[in-house]
Each structure stands twice: as structure tokens, then as C-alpha cells.
Amino acid sequence: MIYYFLVILSCILTSCQMGFTKAYSAKYGDSMRAVYRNSVLSGLAFVIIMGVKDLITRNPFEMTGFSFVIAIIFALI
């Protein structure tokens, strides 16, 4: 049952992130500084959400080699 909740939560968070990005872009524009600020705020929100997820499922966040490589690629993009 918890997995259904997490899938629904993931869909909600994805739509919230898209809405936040659109609202942020409308308010602050599309300059390079605004894009970097938006990326930092999105990253911080991700860390907070992962912390809440870890508290709900009581499983610590595990970093595998593959997820580390994907995180590095995502950070470079």
C-alpha cells in the first residue's frame, strides 16, 4: 500500500515542480541567474522530499554506482 502512496506522491510532486518552474519563470524571467536559482531551489526541495520519504518508509537513502553517475550527469546538465 505504501508504494501506491509513493507513486501518487511522485506524480503530484512532478506536477508541482512543473508548476513551480512555470511560475518562477514568469516572475523572474529566463535569465541565467534565474535558471541557476531555480535549479538550486529544486535541488533543495528534492533533498527535503527524500528526507521525508526516508522517514515514511524507514529506509535510508542508498547511493549505488549507477545512481551516482546519473546524479553527476544531471548536475552537469
mmCIF file of the N, C-alpha and C atoms, coordinates in Angstrom:
data_MODEL
# 
_entry.id   MODEL 
# 
loop_
_atom_site.group_PDB 
_atom_site.id 
_atom_site.type_symbol 
_atom_site.label_atom_id 
_atom_site.label_alt_id 
_atom_site.label_comp_id 
_atom_site.label_asym_id 
_atom_site.label_entity_id 
_atom_site.label_seq_id 
_atom_site.pdbx_PDB_ins_code 
_atom_site.Cartn_x 
_atom_site.Cartn_y 
_atom_site.Cartn_z 
_atom_site.occupancy 
_atom_site.B_iso_or_equiv 
_atom_site.pdbx_formal_charge 
_atom_site.auth_seq_id 
_atom_site.auth_comp_id 
_atom_site.auth_asym_id 
_atom_site.auth_atom_id 
_atom_site.pdbx_PDB_model_num 
ATOM 1   N N  . MET A 1 1  ? 0.812  -1.194 0.000   1.00 0.00 ? 1  MET A N  1 
ATOM 2   C CA . MET A 1 1  ? 0.000  0.000  0.000   1.00 0.00 ? 1  MET A CA 1 
ATOM 3   C C  . MET A 1 1  ? 0.860  1.264  0.000   1.00 0.00 ? 1  MET A C  1 
ATOM 4   N N  . ILE A 1 2  ? 1.985  1.216  0.695   1.00 0.00 ? 2  ILE A N  1 
ATOM 5   C CA . ILE A 1 2  ? 2.851  2.393  0.772   1.00 0.00 ? 2  ILE A CA 1 
ATOM 6   C C  . ILE A 1 2  ? 3.409  2.749  -0.606  1.00 0.00 ? 2  ILE A C  1 
ATOM 7   N N  . TYR A 1 3  ? 3.601  1.741  -1.455  1.00 0.00 ? 3  TYR A N  1 
ATOM 8   C CA . TYR A 1 3  ? 4.148  2.008  -2.779  1.00 0.00 ? 3  TYR A CA 1 
ATOM 9   C C  . TYR A 1 3  ? 3.153  2.757  -3.651  1.00 0.00 ? 3  TYR A C  1 
ATOM 10  N N  . TYR A 1 4  ? 1.859  2.459  -3.516  1.00 0.00 ? 4  TYR A N  1 
ATOM 11  C CA . TYR A 1 4  ? 0.844  3.215  -4.246  1.00 0.00 ? 4  TYR A CA 1 
ATOM 12  C C  . TYR A 1 4  ? 0.849  4.679  -3.805  1.00 0.00 ? 4  TYR A C  1 
ATOM 13  N N  . PHE A 1 5  ? 0.985  4.874  -2.508  1.00 0.00 ? 5  PHE A N  1 
ATOM 14  C CA . PHE A 1 5  ? 1.053  6.230  -1.973  1.00 0.00 ? 5  PHE A CA 1 
ATOM 15  C C  . PHE A 1 5  ? 2.266  6.971  -2.530  1.00 0.00 ? 5  PHE A C  1 
ATOM 16  N N  . LEU A 1 6  ? 3.414  6.299  -2.605  1.00 0.00 ? 6  LEU A N  1 
ATOM 17  C CA . LEU A 1 6  ? 4.619  6.939  -3.106  1.00 0.00 ? 6  LEU A CA 1 
ATOM 18  C C  . LEU A 1 6  ? 4.526  7.254  -4.596  1.00 0.00 ? 6  LEU A C  1 
ATOM 19  N N  . VAL A 1 7  ? 3.862  6.391  -5.365  1.00 0.00 ? 7  VAL A N  1 
ATOM 20  C CA . VAL A 1 7  ? 3.685  6.667  -6.795  1.00 0.00 ? 7  VAL A CA 1 
ATOM 21  C C  . VAL A 1 7  ? 2.769  7.881  -6.985  1.00 0.00 ? 7  VAL A C  1 
ATOM 22  N N  . ILE A 1 8  ? 1.693  7.926  -6.243  1.00 0.00 ? 8  ILE A N  1 
ATOM 23  C CA . ILE A 1 8  ? 0.784  9.078  -6.323  1.00 0.00 ? 8  ILE A CA 1 
ATOM 24  C C  . ILE A 1 8  ? 1.497  10.347 -5.878  1.00 0.00 ? 8  ILE A C  1 
ATOM 25  N N  . LEU A 1 9  ? 2.255  10.265 -4.814  1.00 0.00 ? 9  LEU A N  1 
ATOM 26  C CA . LEU A 1 9  ? 3.023  11.408 -4.333  1.00 0.00 ? 9  LEU A CA 1 
ATOM 27  C C  . LEU A 1 9  ? 4.037  11.867 -5.376  1.00 0.00 ? 9  LEU A C  1 
ATOM 28  N N  . SER A 1 10 ? 4.659  10.927 -6.050  1.00 0.00 ? 10 SER A N  1 
ATOM 29  C CA . SER A 1 10 ? 5.620  11.269 -7.101  1.00 0.00 ? 10 SER A CA 1 
ATOM 30  C C  . SER A 1 10 ? 4.954  12.032 -8.234  1.00 0.00 ? 10 SER A C  1 
ATOM 31  N N  . CYS A 1 11 ? 3.776  11.591 -8.644  1.00 0.00 ? 11 CYS A N  1 
ATOM 32  C CA . CYS A 1 11 ? 3.036  12.302 -9.704  1.00 0.00 ? 11 CYS A CA 1 
ATOM 33  C C  . CYS A 1 11 ? 2.657  13.705 -9.260  1.00 0.00 ? 11 CYS A C  1 
ATOM 34  N N  . ILE A 1 12 ? 2.215  13.848 -8.035  1.00 0.00 ? 12 ILE A N  1 
ATOM 35  C CA . ILE A 1 12 ? 1.846  15.161 -7.513  1.00 0.00 ? 12 ILE A CA 1 
ATOM 36  C C  . ILE A 1 12 ? 3.058  16.077 -7.445  1.00 0.00 ? 12 ILE A C  1 
ATOM 37  N N  . LEU A 1 13 ? 4.186  15.550 -6.985  1.00 0.00 ? 13 LEU A N  1 
ATOM 38  C CA . LEU A 1 13 ? 5.389  16.364 -6.868  1.00 0.00 ? 13 LEU A CA 1 
ATOM 39  C C  . LEU A 1 13 ? 5.924  16.775 -8.235  1.00 0.00 ? 13 LEU A C  1 
ATOM 40  N N  . THR A 1 14 ? 5.813  15.888 -9.218  1.00 0.00 ? 14 THR A N  1 
ATOM 41  C CA . THR A 1 14 ? 6.254  16.241 -10.568 1.00 0.00 ? 14 THR A CA 1 
ATOM 42  C C  . THR A 1 14 ? 5.416  17.372 -11.129 1.00 0.00 ? 14 THR A C  1 
ATOM 43  N N  . SER A 1 15 ? 4.109  17.302 -10.939 1.00 0.00 ? 15 SER A N  1 
ATOM 44  C CA . SER A 1 15 ? 3.248  18.379 -11.432 1.00 0.00 ? 15 SER A CA 1 
ATOM 45  C C  . SER A 1 15 ? 3.499  19.669 -10.659 1.00 0.00 ? 15 SER A C  1 
ATOM 46  N N  . CYS A 1 16 ? 3.759  19.581 -9.361  1.00 0.00 ? 16 CYS A N  1 
ATOM 47  C CA . CYS A 1 16 ? 4.081  20.778 -8.573  1.00 0.00 ? 16 CYS A CA 1 
ATOM 48  C C  . CYS A 1 16 ? 5.392  21.404 -9.047  1.00 0.00 ? 16 CYS A C  1 
ATOM 49  N N  . GLN A 1 17 ? 6.372  20.569 -9.365  1.00 0.00 ? 17 GLN A N  1 
ATOM 50  C CA . GLN A 1 17 ? 7.654  21.086 -9.837  1.00 0.00 ? 17 GLN A CA 1 
ATOM 51  C C  . GLN A 1 17 ? 7.501  21.792 -11.170 1.00 0.00 ? 17 GLN A C  1 
ATOM 52  N N  . MET A 1 18 ? 6.683  21.242 -12.059 1.00 0.00 ? 18 MET A N  1 
ATOM 53  C CA . MET A 1 18 ? 6.442  21.890 -13.344 1.00 0.00 ? 18 MET A CA 1 
ATOM 54  C C  . MET A 1 18 ? 5.716  23.220 -13.151 1.00 0.00 ? 18 MET A C  1 
ATOM 55  N N  . GLY A 1 19 ? 4.736  23.236 -12.256 1.00 0.00 ? 19 GLY A N  1 
ATOM 56  C CA . GLY A 1 19 ? 4.023  24.475 -11.969 1.00 0.00 ? 19 GLY A CA 1 
ATOM 57  C C  . GLY A 1 19 ? 4.925  25.512 -11.329 1.00 0.00 ? 19 GLY A C  1 
ATOM 58  N N  . PHE A 1 20 ? 5.783  25.081 -10.397 1.00 0.00 ? 20 PHE A N  1 
ATOM 59  C CA . PHE A 1 20 ? 6.722  25.989 -9.753  1.00 0.00 ? 20 PHE A CA 1 
ATOM 60  C C  . PHE A 1 20 ? 7.687  26.583 -10.774 1.00 0.00 ? 20 PHE A C  1 
ATOM 61  N N  . THR A 1 21 ? 8.184  25.753 -11.681 1.00 0.00 ? 21 THR A N  1 
ATOM 62  C CA . THR A 1 21 ? 9.111  26.237 -12.696 1.00 0.00 ? 21 THR A CA 1 
ATOM 63  C C  . THR A 1 21 ? 8.443  27.269 -13.594 1.00 0.00 ? 21 THR A C  1 
ATOM 64  N N  . LYS A 1 22 ? 7.208  27.016 -13.992 1.00 0.00 ? 22 LYS A N  1 
ATOM 65  C CA . LYS A 1 22 ? 6.487  27.956 -14.847 1.00 0.00 ? 22 LYS A CA 1 
ATOM 66  C C  . LYS A 1 22 ? 6.227  29.274 -14.112 1.00 0.00 ? 22 LYS A C  1 
ATOM 67  N N  . ALA A 1 23 ? 5.780  29.192 -12.858 1.00 0.00 ? 23 ALA A N  1 
ATOM 68  C CA . ALA A 1 23 ? 5.516  30.400 -12.076 1.00 0.00 ? 23 ALA A CA 1 
ATOM 69  C C  . ALA A 1 23 ? 6.805  31.172 -11.803 1.00 0.00 ? 23 ALA A C  1 
ATOM 70  N N  . TYR A 1 24 ? 7.866  30.451 -11.498 1.00 0.00 ? 24 TYR A N  1 
ATOM 71  C CA . TYR A 1 24 ? 9.158  31.100 -11.229 1.00 0.00 ? 24 TYR A CA 1 
ATOM 72  C C  . TYR A 1 24 ? 9.674  31.798 -12.476 1.00 0.00 ? 24 TYR A C  1 
ATOM 73  N N  . SER A 1 25 ? 9.531  31.131 -13.618 1.00 0.00 ? 25 SER A N  1 
ATOM 74  C CA . SER A 1 25 ? 9.973  31.716 -14.884 1.00 0.00 ? 25 SER A CA 1 
ATOM 75  C C  . SER A 1 25 ? 9.153  32.959 -15.225 1.00 0.00 ? 25 SER A C  1 
ATOM 76  N N  . ALA A 1 26 ? 7.859  32.942 -14.944 1.00 0.00 ? 26 ALA A N  1 
ATOM 77  C CA . ALA A 1 26 ? 7.018  34.111 -15.223 1.00 0.00 ? 26 ALA A CA 1 
ATOM 78  C C  . ALA A 1 26 ? 7.376  35.277 -14.313 1.00 0.00 ? 26 ALA A C  1 
ATOM 79  N N  . LYS A 1 27 ? 7.780  34.988 -13.076 1.00 0.00 ? 27 LYS A N  1 
ATOM 80  C CA . LYS A 1 27 ? 8.080  36.061 -12.126 1.00 0.00 ? 27 LYS A CA 1 
ATOM 81  C C  . LYS A 1 27 ? 9.488  36.624 -12.301 1.00 0.00 ? 27 LYS A C  1 
ATOM 82  N N  . TYR A 1 28 ? 10.478 35.740 -12.498 1.00 0.00 ? 28 TYR A N  1 
ATOM 83  C CA . TYR A 1 28 ? 11.865 36.182 -12.523 1.00 0.00 ? 28 TYR A CA 1 
ATOM 84  C C  . TYR A 1 28 ? 12.504 36.168 -13.903 1.00 0.00 ? 28 TYR A C  1 
ATOM 85  N N  . GLY A 1 29 ? 11.807 35.682 -14.905 1.00 0.00 ? 29 GLY A N  1 
ATOM 86  C CA . GLY A 1 29 ? 12.357 35.674 -16.252 1.00 0.00 ? 29 GLY A CA 1 
ATOM 87  C C  . GLY A 1 29 ? 13.172 34.420 -16.533 1.00 0.00 ? 29 GLY A C  1 
ATOM 88  N N  . ASP A 1 30 ? 13.823 34.448 -17.679 1.00 0.00 ? 30 ASP A N  1 
ATOM 89  C CA . ASP A 1 30 ? 14.605 33.293 -18.122 1.00 0.00 ? 30 ASP A CA 1 
ATOM 90  C C  . ASP A 1 30 ? 16.102 33.580 -18.166 1.00 0.00 ? 30 ASP A C  1 
ATOM 91  N N  . SER A 1 31 ? 16.575 34.492 -17.336 1.00 0.00 ? 31 SER A N  1 
ATOM 92  C CA . SER A 1 31 ? 18.000 34.803 -17.330 1.00 0.00 ? 31 SER A CA 1 
ATOM 93  C C  . SER A 1 31 ? 18.792 33.637 -16.731 1.00 0.00 ? 31 SER A C  1 
ATOM 94  N N  . MET A 1 32 ? 20.079 33.655 -16.949 1.00 0.00 ? 32 MET A N  1 
ATOM 95  C CA . MET A 1 32 ? 20.942 32.581 -16.445 1.00 0.00 ? 32 MET A CA 1 
ATOM 96  C C  . MET A 1 32 ? 20.916 32.529 -14.911 1.00 0.00 ? 32 MET A C  1 
ATOM 97  N N  . ARG A 1 33 ? 20.883 33.697 -14.283 1.00 0.00 ? 33 ARG A N  1 
ATOM 98  C CA . ARG A 1 33 ? 20.855 33.747 -12.824 1.00 0.00 ? 33 ARG A CA 1 
ATOM 99  C C  . ARG A 1 33 ? 19.562 33.124 -12.286 1.00 0.00 ? 33 ARG A C  1 
ATOM 100 N N  . ALA A 1 34 ? 18.444 33.408 -12.933 1.00 0.00 ? 34 ALA A N  1 
ATOM 101 C CA . ALA A 1 34 ? 17.157 32.846 -12.508 1.00 0.00 ? 34 ALA A CA 1 
ATOM 102 C C  . ALA A 1 34 ? 17.136 31.334 -12.700 1.00 0.00 ? 34 ALA A C  1 
ATOM 103 N N  . VAL A 1 35 ? 17.729 30.856 -13.780 1.00 0.00 ? 35 VAL A N  1 
ATOM 104 C CA . VAL A 1 35 ? 17.766 29.418 -14.041 1.00 0.00 ? 35 VAL A CA 1 
ATOM 105 C C  . VAL A 1 35 ? 18.601 28.711 -12.981 1.00 0.00 ? 35 VAL A C  1 
ATOM 106 N N  . TYR A 1 36 ? 19.754 29.271 -12.619 1.00 0.00 ? 36 TYR A N  1 
ATOM 107 C CA . TYR A 1 36 ? 20.587 28.660 -11.582 1.00 0.00 ? 36 TYR A CA 1 
ATOM 108 C C  . TYR A 1 36 ? 19.881 28.679 -10.230 1.00 0.00 ? 36 TYR A C  1 
ATOM 109 N N  . ARG A 1 37 ? 19.220 29.780 -9.904  1.00 0.00 ? 37 ARG A N  1 
ATOM 110 C CA . ARG A 1 37 ? 18.496 29.873 -8.633  1.00 0.00 ? 37 ARG A CA 1 
ATOM 111 C C  . ARG A 1 37 ? 17.369 28.836 -8.590  1.00 0.00 ? 37 ARG A C  1 
ATOM 112 N N  . ASN A 1 38 ? 16.671 28.685 -9.699  1.00 0.00 ? 38 ASN A N  1 
ATOM 113 C CA . ASN A 1 38 ? 15.598 27.692 -9.766  1.00 0.00 ? 38 ASN A CA 1 
ATOM 114 C C  . ASN A 1 38 ? 16.152 26.281 -9.593  1.00 0.00 ? 38 ASN A C  1 
ATOM 115 N N  . SER A 1 39 ? 17.294 26.002 -10.187 1.00 0.00 ? 39 SER A N  1 
ATOM 116 C CA . SER A 1 39 ? 17.914 24.678 -10.045 1.00 0.00 ? 39 SER A CA 1 
ATOM 117 C C  . SER A 1 39 ? 18.308 24.399 -8.603  1.00 0.00 ? 39 SER A C  1 
ATOM 118 N N  . VAL A 1 40 ? 18.844 25.401 -7.937  1.00 0.00 ? 40 VAL A N  1 
ATOM 119 C CA . VAL A 1 40 ? 19.246 25.225 -6.536  1.00 0.00 ? 40 VAL A CA 1 
ATOM 120 C C  . VAL A 1 40 ? 18.026 24.989 -5.657  1.00 0.00 ? 40 VAL A C  1 
ATOM 121 N N  . LEU A 1 41 ? 16.967 25.780 -5.869  1.00 0.00 ? 41 LEU A N  1 
ATOM 122 C CA . LEU A 1 41 ? 15.756 25.605 -5.073  1.00 0.00 ? 41 LEU A CA 1 
ATOM 123 C C  . LEU A 1 41 ? 15.117 24.233 -5.329  1.00 0.00 ? 41 LEU A C  1 
ATOM 124 N N  . SER A 1 42 ? 15.137 23.788 -6.583  1.00 0.00 ? 42 SER A N  1 
ATOM 125 C CA . SER A 1 42 ? 14.591 22.461 -6.895  1.00 0.00 ? 42 SER A CA 1 
ATOM 126 C C  . SER A 1 42 ? 15.416 21.364 -6.241  1.00 0.00 ? 42 SER A C  1 
ATOM 127 N N  . GLY A 1 43 ? 16.736 21.515 -6.243  1.00 0.00 ? 43 GLY A N  1 
ATOM 128 C CA . GLY A 1 43 ? 17.609 20.532 -5.593  1.00 0.00 ? 43 GLY A CA 1 
ATOM 129 C C  . GLY A 1 43 ? 17.379 20.462 -4.093  1.00 0.00 ? 43 GLY A C  1 
ATOM 130 N N  . LEU A 1 44 ? 17.207 21.617 -3.457  1.00 0.00 ? 44 LEU A N  1 
ATOM 131 C CA . LEU A 1 44 ? 16.933 21.627 -2.018  1.00 0.00 ? 44 LEU A CA 1 
ATOM 132 C C  . LEU A 1 44 ? 15.586 20.984 -1.709  1.00 0.00 ? 44 LEU A C  1 
ATOM 133 N N  . ALA A 1 45 ? 14.594 21.259 -2.551  1.00 0.00 ? 45 ALA A N  1 
ATOM 134 C CA . ALA A 1 45 ? 13.282 20.637 -2.356  1.00 0.00 ? 45 ALA A CA 1 
ATOM 135 C C  . ALA A 1 45 ? 13.399 19.125 -2.501  1.00 0.00 ? 45 ALA A C  1 
ATOM 136 N N  . PHE A 1 46 ? 14.216 18.661 -3.447  1.00 0.00 ? 46 PHE A N  1 
ATOM 137 C CA . PHE A 1 46 ? 14.407 17.226 -3.632  1.00 0.00 ? 46 PHE A CA 1 
ATOM 138 C C  . PHE A 1 46 ? 15.028 16.596 -2.391  1.00 0.00 ? 46 PHE A C  1 
ATOM 139 N N  . VAL A 1 47 ? 16.013 17.243 -1.822  1.00 0.00 ? 47 VAL A N  1 
ATOM 140 C CA . VAL A 1 47 ? 16.663 16.704 -0.617  1.00 0.00 ? 47 VAL A CA 1 
ATOM 141 C C  . VAL A 1 47 ? 15.665 16.627 0.540   1.00 0.00 ? 47 VAL A C  1 
ATOM 142 N N  . ILE A 1 48 ? 14.847 17.650 0.695   1.00 0.00 ? 48 ILE A N  1 
ATOM 143 C CA . ILE A 1 48 ? 13.841 17.647 1.766   1.00 0.00 ? 48 ILE A CA 1 
ATOM 144 C C  . ILE A 1 48 ? 12.821 16.533 1.540   1.00 0.00 ? 48 ILE A C  1 
ATOM 145 N N  . ILE A 1 49 ? 12.367 16.388 0.296   1.00 0.00 ? 49 ILE A N  1 
ATOM 146 C CA . ILE A 1 49 ? 11.379 15.359 -0.015  1.00 0.00 ? 49 ILE A CA 1 
ATOM 147 C C  . ILE A 1 49 ? 11.954 13.968 0.194   1.00 0.00 ? 49 ILE A C  1 
ATOM 148 N N  . MET A 1 50 ? 13.211 13.760 -0.178  1.00 0.00 ? 50 MET A N  1 
ATOM 149 C CA . MET A 1 50 ? 13.837 12.456 0.050   1.00 0.00 ? 50 MET A CA 1 
ATOM 150 C C  . MET A 1 50 ? 13.958 12.170 1.539   1.00 0.00 ? 50 MET A C  1 
ATOM 151 N N  . GLY A 1 51 ? 14.228 13.203 2.334   1.00 0.00 ? 51 GLY A N  1 
ATOM 152 C CA . GLY A 1 51 ? 14.280 13.015 3.779   1.00 0.00 ? 51 GLY A CA 1 
ATOM 153 C C  . GLY A 1 51 ? 12.941 12.604 4.348   1.00 0.00 ? 51 GLY A C  1 
ATOM 154 N N  . VAL A 1 52 ? 11.864 13.227 3.865   1.00 0.00 ? 52 VAL A N  1 
ATOM 155 C CA . VAL A 1 52 ? 10.523 12.859 4.312   1.00 0.00 ? 52 VAL A CA 1 
ATOM 156 C C  . VAL A 1 52 ? 10.197 11.438 3.870   1.00 0.00 ? 52 VAL A C  1 
ATOM 157 N N  . LYS A 1 53 ? 10.567 11.091 2.641   1.00 0.00 ? 53 LYS A N  1 
ATOM 158 C CA . LYS A 1 53 ? 10.335 9.734  2.139   1.00 0.00 ? 53 LYS A CA 1 
ATOM 159 C C  . LYS A 1 53 ? 11.069 8.704  2.995   1.00 0.00 ? 53 LYS A C  1 
ATOM 160 N N  . ASP A 1 54 ? 12.282 9.036  3.388   1.00 0.00 ? 54 ASP A N  1 
ATOM 161 C CA . ASP A 1 54 ? 13.043 8.117  4.242   1.00 0.00 ? 54 ASP A CA 1 
ATOM 162 C C  . ASP A 1 54 ? 12.384 7.949  5.612   1.00 0.00 ? 54 ASP A C  1 
ATOM 163 N N  . LEU A 1 55 ? 11.798 9.025  6.114   1.00 0.00 ? 55 LEU A N  1 
ATOM 164 C CA . LEU A 1 55 ? 11.103 8.918  7.394   1.00 0.00 ? 55 LEU A CA 1 
ATOM 165 C C  . LEU A 1 55 ? 9.833  8.076  7.275   1.00 0.00 ? 55 LEU A C  1 
ATOM 166 N N  . ILE A 1 56 ? 9.134  8.205  6.140   1.00 0.00 ? 56 ILE A N  1 
ATOM 167 C CA . ILE A 1 56 ? 7.896  7.451  5.945   1.00 0.00 ? 56 ILE A CA 1 
ATOM 168 C C  . ILE A 1 56 ? 8.184  5.964  5.770   1.00 0.00 ? 56 ILE A C  1 
ATOM 169 N N  . THR A 1 57 ? 9.145  5.634  4.909   1.00 0.00 ? 57 THR A N  1 
ATOM 170 C CA . THR A 1 57 ? 9.419  4.227  4.604   1.00 0.00 ? 57 THR A CA 1 
ATOM 171 C C  . THR A 1 57 ? 10.419 3.594  5.558   1.00 0.00 ? 57 THR A C  1 
ATOM 172 N N  . ARG A 1 58 ? 11.090 4.400  6.338   1.00 0.00 ? 58 ARG A N  1 
ATOM 173 C CA . ARG A 1 58 ? 12.118 3.948  7.284   1.00 0.00 ? 58 ARG A CA 1 
ATOM 174 C C  . ARG A 1 58 ? 13.259 3.194  6.614   1.00 0.00 ? 58 ARG A C  1 
ATOM 175 N N  . ASN A 1 59 ? 13.504 3.535  5.366   1.00 0.00 ? 59 ASN A N  1 
ATOM 176 C CA . ASN A 1 59 ? 14.648 3.001  4.628   1.00 0.00 ? 59 ASN A CA 1 
ATOM 177 C C  . ASN A 1 59 ? 15.580 4.155  4.294   1.00 0.00 ? 59 ASN A C  1 
ATOM 178 N N  . PRO A 1 60 ? 16.838 4.048  4.665   1.00 0.00 ? 60 PRO A N  1 
ATOM 179 C CA . PRO A 1 60 ? 17.747 5.153  4.358   1.00 0.00 ? 60 PRO A CA 1 
ATOM 180 C C  . PRO A 1 60 ? 18.013 5.253  2.856   1.00 0.00 ? 60 PRO A C  1 
ATOM 181 N N  . PHE A 1 61 ? 18.381 6.436  2.430   1.00 0.00 ? 61 PHE A N  1 
ATOM 182 C CA . PHE A 1 61 ? 18.720 6.664  1.032   1.00 0.00 ? 61 PHE A CA 1 
ATOM 183 C C  . PHE A 1 61 ? 20.014 5.929  0.713   1.00 0.00 ? 61 PHE A C  1 
ATOM 184 N N  . GLU A 1 62 ? 19.998 5.136  -0.347  1.00 0.00 ? 62 GLU A N  1 
ATOM 185 C CA . GLU A 1 62 ? 21.182 4.378  -0.740  1.00 0.00 ? 62 GLU A CA 1 
ATOM 186 C C  . GLU A 1 62 ? 21.668 4.866  -2.094  1.00 0.00 ? 62 GLU A C  1 
ATOM 187 N N  . MET A 1 63 ? 22.953 5.110  -2.189  1.00 0.00 ? 63 MET A N  1 
ATOM 188 C CA . MET A 1 63 ? 23.549 5.586  -3.432  1.00 0.00 ? 63 MET A CA 1 
ATOM 189 C C  . MET A 1 63 ? 24.341 4.440  -4.059  1.00 0.00 ? 63 MET A C  1 
ATOM 190 N N  . THR A 1 64 ? 23.887 3.996  -5.229  1.00 0.00 ? 64 THR A N  1 
ATOM 191 C CA . THR A 1 64 ? 24.623 2.975  -5.959  1.00 0.00 ? 64 THR A CA 1 
ATOM 192 C C  . THR A 1 64 ? 25.538 3.666  -6.961  1.00 0.00 ? 64 THR A C  1 
ATOM 193 N N  . GLY A 1 65 ? 26.386 2.920  -7.590  1.00 0.00 ? 65 GLY A N  1 
ATOM 194 C CA . GLY A 1 65 ? 27.275 3.488  -8.591  1.00 0.00 ? 65 GLY A CA 1 
ATOM 195 C C  . GLY A 1 65 ? 26.510 4.096  -9.753  1.00 0.00 ? 65 GLY A C  1 
ATOM 196 N N  . PHE A 1 66 ? 25.463 3.406  -10.195 1.00 0.00 ? 66 PHE A N  1 
ATOM 197 C CA . PHE A 1 66 ? 24.658 3.904  -11.301 1.00 0.00 ? 66 PHE A CA 1 
ATOM 198 C C  . PHE A 1 66 ? 23.956 5.206  -10.931 1.00 0.00 ? 66 PHE A C  1 
ATOM 199 N N  . SER A 1 67 ? 23.348 5.257  -9.743  1.00 0.00 ? 67 SER A N  1 
ATOM 200 C CA . SER A 1 67 ? 22.646 6.471  -9.341  1.00 0.00 ? 67 SER A CA 1 
ATOM 201 C C  . SER A 1 67 ? 23.627 7.626  -9.138  1.00 0.00 ? 67 SER A C  1 
ATOM 202 N N  . PHE A 1 68 ? 24.854 7.331  -8.731  1.00 0.00 ? 68 PHE A N  1 
ATOM 203 C CA . PHE A 1 68 ? 25.873 8.373  -8.595  1.00 0.00 ? 68 PHE A CA 1 
ATOM 204 C C  . PHE A 1 68 ? 26.226 8.957  -9.958  1.00 0.00 ? 68 PHE A C  1 
ATOM 205 N N  . VAL A 1 69 ? 26.405 8.097  -10.955 1.00 0.00 ? 69 VAL A N  1 
ATOM 206 C CA . VAL A 1 69 ? 26.722 8.568  -12.310 1.00 0.00 ? 69 VAL A CA 1 
ATOM 207 C C  . VAL A 1 69 ? 25.569 9.402  -12.868 1.00 0.00 ? 69 VAL A C  1 
ATOM 208 N N  . ILE A 1 70 ? 24.347 8.947  -12.678 1.00 0.00 ? 70 ILE A N  1 
ATOM 209 C CA . ILE A 1 70 ? 23.174 9.695  -13.156 1.00 0.00 ? 70 ILE A CA 1 
ATOM 210 C C  . ILE A 1 70 ? 23.088 11.041 -12.431 1.00 0.00 ? 70 ILE A C  1 
ATOM 211 N N  . ALA A 1 71 ? 23.394 11.093 -11.146 1.00 0.00 ? 71 ALA A N  1 
ATOM 212 C CA . ALA A 1 71 ? 23.362 12.349 -10.399 1.00 0.00 ? 71 ALA A CA 1 
ATOM 213 C C  . ALA A 1 71 ? 24.412 13.319 -10.925 1.00 0.00 ? 71 ALA A C  1 
ATOM 214 N N  . ILE A 1 72 ? 25.594 12.813 -11.243 1.00 0.00 ? 72 ILE A N  1 
ATOM 215 C CA . ILE A 1 72 ? 26.653 13.665 -11.795 1.00 0.00 ? 72 ILE A CA 1 
ATOM 216 C C  . ILE A 1 72 ? 26.222 14.219 -13.154 1.00 0.00 ? 72 ILE A C  1 
ATOM 217 N N  . ILE A 1 73 ? 25.661 13.371 -14.010 1.00 0.00 ? 73 ILE A N  1 
ATOM 218 C CA . ILE A 1 73 ? 25.201 13.830 -15.333 1.00 0.00 ? 73 ILE A CA 1 
ATOM 219 C C  . ILE A 1 73 ? 24.109 14.872 -15.166 1.00 0.00 ? 73 ILE A C  1 
ATOM 220 N N  . PHE A 1 74 ? 23.160 14.633 -14.249 1.00 0.00 ? 74 PHE A N  1 
ATOM 221 C CA . PHE A 1 74 ? 22.086 15.575 -14.009 1.00 0.00 ? 74 PHE A CA 1 
ATOM 222 C C  . PHE A 1 74 ? 22.640 16.918 -13.515 1.00 0.00 ? 74 PHE A C  1 
ATOM 223 N N  . ALA A 1 75 ? 23.637 16.864 -12.637 1.00 0.00 ? 75 ALA A N  1 
ATOM 224 C CA . ALA A 1 75 ? 24.238 18.103 -12.121 1.00 0.00 ? 75 ALA A CA 1 
ATOM 225 C C  . ALA A 1 75 ? 24.962 18.872 -13.222 1.00 0.00 ? 75 ALA A C  1 
ATOM 226 N N  . LEU A 1 76 ? 25.590 18.167 -14.150 1.00 0.00 ? 76 LEU A N  1 
ATOM 227 C CA . LEU A 1 76 ? 26.297 18.841 -15.234 1.00 0.00 ? 76 LEU A CA 1 
ATOM 228 C C  . LEU A 1 76 ? 25.350 19.472 -16.241 1.00 0.00 ? 76 LEU A C  1 
ATOM 229 N N  . ILE A 1 77 ? 24.194 18.840 -16.420 1.00 0.00 ? 77 ILE A N  1 
ATOM 230 C CA . ILE A 1 77 ? 23.225 19.394 -17.373 1.00 0.00 ? 77 ILE A CA 1 
ATOM 231 C C  . ILE A 1 77 ? 22.617 20.649 -16.798 1.00 0.00 ? 77 ILE A C  1 
# 
